[in-house]
């Protein structure tokens, strides 16, 4: 904190306020959720009074500090937003009015996100579940420059926060554009150019390897367990997986080996397929597919299963149910269009190279995102040391 600013107790600028009402079963009430780690206050739900068991509830006012009795130690506090004015909370929350003549609410809002404030809260008691009392909150200290200086600091923080937001937005847009590029290439090959390719029912050139095994047996329990959750939509990328034992799988699963295409038959509009180079087991919601024709590159078949023509076919046939699911006959009836093997491999190489570039871009974006996420806390720490 700045050596030049006086430090005052929050009790000098806040007042603990308790206003209880009796819940009317026939009225509807909004209830807030105080997000942990000082991430703010959002709407939890909107419910009839008949569903609120404790009939004595407190009424929130916009601009007040709301503190969770138990969760305060893990950042369970924030400023009540305008959208939650008149929302109700139980007696396990504390509400504090801000003295607007001494303290700018936005200044307080930013201060409670700092290490300086969090450290004071965490120091109260020995565990995360040691309850915070209103007297504790009123005893915490805040640096208090003049109101004009508080407002200048808030304006500067918000200016820098806007720049961070814009950088994050540009990063996300770049990632979306990179992913869209793959879809554009898929469309170019499998929709536009495929009209001149050979075609035949895909059931003539693939088979589903449906050997079922008991994943609880020692021979299989340490195998990778793959489901649709382990496949990224539209990219043919395998996501982190766990073993059958780690996933607690008990029912029989399909056994697959290297060179198998795994296609998620649930919600085919999600376009989930991968080609694996290892042995494992997969859930009944996944088809383990093998190419049976030497004129087809397995990776080309995999990309075909997430391209627009097959997805449109699958959606048209499976989309009439509450849980769209592609059955085997519907899968086998699709007419697969394919060019000569050399051209298939060239297309696969193009898609693989593009995917590698997108992966590299996303890794850089993840690094940038982490740096952006760390910027605002660093800015806040500087702000309350008087360095902005």
Order of alpha helices (4+ residues) and beta strands (2+ residues): beta-beta-beta-beta-beta-beta-beta-beta-beta-beta-alpha-alpha-alpha-beta-alpha-beta-beta-beta-beta-beta-beta-beta-beta-beta-beta-alpha-alpha-alpha-beta-alpha
